[in-house]
Amino acid sequence: MTSPSGPSRRQVLAAAAAAAAAPLIAATPARAAGASHPRTWDLTLLGTSDTHGNVYNWDYYRDAEYDDSKQNDIGVAKLATLINQIRAERRGKATLVLDAGDTIQGTPLATYYAKQEPITSTGEKHPMARAMNIIDYDAVTLGNHEFNYGLPLLNLWIRQLGFPALAANAVNARTGKPAFTPYVIKKVALGFAAPTLRVGILGLTNPGVAVWDRANVEGKLRFDDMIATAAKYVPIMRQRGADIVLISAHGGDSGTSSYGPELPNENPVALIAEQVPGIDAILFGHAHNEVVERFVTNKQTGRQVLLSEPSKWGQRLTRMDFTLAREHGRWAITRSSATMLNTNTVVEDPKVLAAVRAQHKKTVAYVNQVVAQATVEMSTVESRYKDTPILDFINHVQAETVTTALAGTQYADLPVLSQASPFSRTAVFPAGDVKIRDVAGLYVFDNTLEAVVLSGAEVRAYLEYSAKYFTTLAPGAPVDPEQISDPSVPDYNYDALSGVDYDIDIARPVGQRITRLVLAGTDTTVADDAQFVVAVNNYRRSGGGNFPGIVKTQVYNEQQEIRQLLIDWAQAKGTIDPAEFFRPNWRLVREGVPVF
C-alpha cells in the first residue's frame, strides 16, 4: 500500500498494466497462415498449503492414525511421496514446488516445539523445517499463523529452511522496507536444447496478521494490501527478466473478510487475478477449500489467470501444468490447466518420517500424560446449540483466572463474564483419565487470555452478533442440529458467554434474537449502563471475527496461554467434576419455547 504522498492505487495499477502489456503482447505474435507451429515445452508447478504442522498421518488428539468420514489422509510425509512420484515421472523436465503458508502452527507437534521446547531456546531444527527441506521446496509463502509464536521463532524457522520464505506485503514498520524476501526469479531448465526460462515467484501473506497477532507485530510490521502489492511487484519482476509470473498467496478467493473494512481484504486472490496484469497463475490457501482449477480473466489484458487451492493439512496436492512456446525471443504460455491429487492414494515417504520420528515420539509421549480424573464423560458434540459442561469448563477457568488477578484492583467488584467458542465438534473428556491430548483437542488454538470491560449494552450487542451463527427457524419448523448453523459463519466465530443468563430466539431476525438477558441467577434485566469484566481470548479481543465492542484496552493481559491454563487447573485439582462449574445459563428458544 502506498504512502499518502506516493502514487494512488489507480496509478499503481496503470503502471503495472503498462509494464506487463509489452511482454505479454510480444509473447503471442501473429503468424502467417500456414506457418508451422513452434516447438513447445512444459512446466509443472506442484502446490501445497495450510499444512498446519502435520508431518505424520496422525491425529494427536485421538492418539491414532488420522481418519475422517471422507477417508482423507494428512501430512507432509504423504505430500512428499506424491511430489517424488511426479518428479520421477518428469525426470529431465521442469517441476517447481511451492507452498502457500500456514505451516508451523496447528498440531501438538508444532506447539511442542514452539512452547514446551521452543526452538528459540534449544536451537533444535523445527519439525516442519526438517520435513520440508527433504522435499526441497522452491519457496514457501508465510501464512498468518506463522506469526503466532512471535518474530524470533518465525525468523529462526526461516533461517532453518533450505529455500526462500516470501511475504512481499509484510513491511518493516520503522523503515518501510520489506521485512521478508518479496519474490524470487528462478532460472529453470525446461529440457534438452531449451533456452532457460526465468520464473518469477511472488509471495503474499495475509493482512489479517495485523489483527490476529497484534501483540506480536504491532509497531514492528505493517501488512499492506495484497492487490496493491502485486501491482507493485509484478511489473518489477517482469522488468528484471521474469518470463512468467506465479504468485503464492495466503488468502482465499471469496473477496470477503472476517474482519472489518479498516484492513485490506482478507481473501482477494480472484481480485488480484482480475485487476493486476502480468500474472500467469496463483497458488493460494488460507480458506482451507479445495479449488481444483479456476480461471479468472484479467480485465486489462483479457488473459486467463489460473488459480488453485489444495485444501488443508496435506490432504491434497495441486498440480498445475503449463505448455510454453518461444517465438521471437520471448516465452508464451499457450495452455494451462490444474488437477488435484489426493494423498490417501499413497504411503508416507520414509525419509520424511525418519527426519521427524524422534520429535513425533516426544510429542506423542507428552500429549498422553494424564492431568486429571473426570467424574463423568463430557463432550462438545452438542456445544454449538446447547450449554454444555465441557464449554463451561473453559469459561470457569478463564473467569476464575481473571477474577483472581483483578482482586484488589478497581475492577474487583465487577461481575466477570467469560467467552468460549466450540472449536471442535468431537472433543471429549472421557470418564476417568483425562490427558493433555484431551484438553488440546478441546482448545485447539494457541490463544492467550485477556479481559476488557463492557457495558450491559455492549454485552447485548456482542450476543446479538454471535447469534447470527444460527439459521432462522419458524416456531414448529423441524430442527436438524446438523443444519442449525449458518454455513458462512465458522464455529470458532460463535461465542457462548457465562456469567449472565440469556435466551436466543432463532425464530427472530438477526439482530433481534436476545429476548432475555438477566444477571446470573436472577430475574433482573441487565441494564445498558451496567459494567462487566469479560474474559476473552486474544484473537477475539484483537478483532478476530469482527465482534462489536470488544477491541479496547485490556484490564488483564498476562500472556497466559488458555490451553495451558486449562491443563494447569486440571492438574492442580486432580478432578474435573461438572458439579463444580457447570451452570446452564443460555438456551435456544422460539417464542420462548426451548428448541432442545
Secondary structure, DSSP 8 states (H G I E B T S, - for coil): ---TTS--HHHHHHHHHHHHHHHHHHTS----TT-----EEEEEEEEE---TT--SSEETTTTEE---TT-----HHHHHHHHHHHHHHTTTSEEEEEE-S--S-SSHHHHIIIIIS-HHHH----HHHHHHHHHT-SEEE--GGGGTT-HHHHHHHHHH-SS-EE-TTEEETTT-SBSSB-EEEEEE--STT---EEEEEEEE--TTHHHHTHHHHTTTEEE--HHHHHHHHHHHHHHTT-SEEEEEESS-SS---SS-TTS--SS-HHHHHHHSTT--EEEE-SS--EEEEEEEE-TTT--EEEEEEE-STTSEEEEEEEEEEEETTEEEEEEEEEEEEEGGGS---HHHHHHHHHHHHHHHHHHT-EEEEESS-EESTTTTTS--HHHHHHHHHHHHHHHHHHTTSTTTTS-EEEEE----SS-EE-SEEEEHHHHHHHS-S--EEEEEEEEHHHHHHHHHHHGGGB----TTS---GGGSB-TTS-GGG--EEESEEEEEETTS-TTS-EEEEEETTS--B--TT-EEEEEEEHHHHTTTT--TT--S--SEEEEEEHHHHHHHHHHHHSEE-GGGT----EEEEETTEE--
